[in-house]
Every structure is written in C-alpha cells, then in structure tokens.
Amino acid sequence: MKEKLEQIKAEALERIEEAGALEKLNDIRVAYLGKKGELTSVLKSLKDVAPEDRPKVGQMVNDVRALLEERLENAKAVLARAAREEQMAREEIDVTLPSKKAEIGHKHPNMVALEEVERIFIGMGYEVVEGPEIEYDYYNFEALNIPANHPAKDEQDTFYITDKILLRTQTSPVQVRTMEQKKPPIRMIAPGRVFRSDEVDATHSPSFHQIEGMVIDKNITFSDLKGTLAQFAVELFGENTKVKFRPHHFPFTEPSAEVDVTCFKCGGVGCRFCKGSGWIEILGCGMIHPKVLRMSGIDPEEYSGFAFGMGLERIALLKYEIDDMRLLYENDIRFLKQF
Ligand code: DAH
C-alpha cells in the first residue's frame, strides 16, 4: 500500500510539473483527487488494510492529498500569472500614438443663415418656436383663411397622408398654433422644414425651409411691420440696404406685401445678380387678417398683428452667392466647408 502511494505521489507530481496549461491541471486533479481518482480509490480500499495499520495508511493518504492539492494550486497560480503576462504583452497600448481625428463635418449654409436670422430677431425680443412638419389641413389651410376650394391651395400642392393630414406647405400654421397657445403680446419666429410637390431644379425642391414671423399686440400697425423688416434687412445684408414693399395677396394677411431689398452686390444700380433691377425679393408679409385672428381665439377689435414668411434657402443662396439650390442638398463637404 505504501509503495502504491509513493508511486501515485511521484507520478502525480511529475504530471503537475509538466502540465503547462490550466486545463491539464484540472484533468490531473480529476485523475487523482476526483471521485473516481486514484487516490480516492486507495482510500476506498482502506478496508482491506489490517485494522491496526489503518490510521497510519489513512494519514499517509491524507498527506499525499494535501501535498497534491498544494502543488496543483501553486502550478495554477504560476500558469495564470504567465497567461496574464502574455496577454498584457499582446494587448499593449501605445499611448504615445497620435489619436484618430474625428471628422466633425461643417455647419450647413442653411444653418449659418438660420442662426443669423434667429440672432437678429432674438435681439428684437422674439422667441423661437416650432411646429410639426406633419400637419392638419386645418392649420395649414383652413385656419389661415384658405378654404377647401381656394385657388391658393393649388399653388401649394403637397403630399397628403390622409384627407385631413398633410406635410405642411408653409410654416404659417405655426402662427395659428401659437395664437391658440399663447396670449398676446406675442413675438415669435418659427423656422422649419416645409414640403411641396415641386420638381427639383436650381430654385425648387420638394422639401425646403421657411422662417415664419408673427407679432400680435395692441396697436400693432403696418409701420411696425415696415420698421421691423427694414431693420432686419440692414442687419442681415448690410447698413445701406433699403426695403421696398410691393402690394401682393396672401389669404391670411390684409393688406399683404412682398418685400424686396436693394441688391447687396450692386447697391441697387442693377447687375447680373439682381437681373438688372437693383432689387431682390426676400419675403412675403402683411397685417394678420381679422378672420385669422378670430378663428384662433384672438379678438381683432382688441389686438392686431403682422406676419411674415421667408424661404431660408433663398436667404442662404443670396447671402453666400450660391447659384444653384441643389448644391445645398448634396452634402458635399468640399462645398459646405466654404461657408
Ligand atoms: N406662407 C407664405 C408662403 O409660403 C409666405 C408668407 C406670406 C408668410 C405672408 C406670412 C405672410 O406670414 O404674412 O408663400
């Protein structure tokens, strides 16, 4: 029995020594110390040993077990450390390498122009509000005094989602939503995306952006509108910019006007940029129609207001002298980086 134990011990120690891998150590543990392991079977055959020798042999078995366990633990620690060192060497990070530069793109000319327009109006005490791009027919047309059979609806043909829901053709519905939500005095601009079923060309796109403006208070008159837009034009296009109001028609304003600014290229003498006229059209505006005020819950006897709407792309194209709107939608960074 003693020789058998010595033999098992020697053999096991040698195998531990040579293991070289964590999984192998586990196999060795099972082979000797496991339920059906060699040492365990020696323990089981203890009943064949003479009773007086049993304690001694039992002690020997326990000593061998303890030794093997200790050696297995040690070997495991050594191998684990080696594995970790090997991994550290493999995954070494060179912190001195230059970092990868994140491409952060460039602000879109629309955005640059919008921020400029917002800055000007915020400076005059306006707040910036937003409305939904998917809009009710009611807000986009009805409440703006454009009834179902009005010819103005034809000019703004759009994408319908249902009979009553559409992609808004203008930012003017935000006027109505704001009137419903806020009490005068109101001073707001509402920038956002609008949609029309137009073909793409140098000056048209089925999706573009507008900036709406609206002021409602007691005693607001056309001269407030004129003064506001004259100041806006000076701040946006330069000190010597003049404005001209041409009579026009919009269903939601009365009277209505289109506004031209003196060509900032030639100062109004006439050039290729302004097609020789000296003037460039930039927006539509007018005094809010009493019917529109009343429909949105504001008493036209007590309050009056003006509104205006401009195309953001148009402002960007003019300001940065871009001659084709399509360039704005291509997202070519070489183009965008110029502004
Ligand atoms: N919504 C008009 C359009 O898309 C532009 C406009 C004109 C807006 C006059 C206004 C306004 O607020 O008063 O053609």
Residues whose N, C-alpha, C, O or C-beta is under 5 A from the ligand:
A	BS01	DAH	T169 Q170 S172 G213 F250 T253 G284 C285 G286 A307 F308 G309
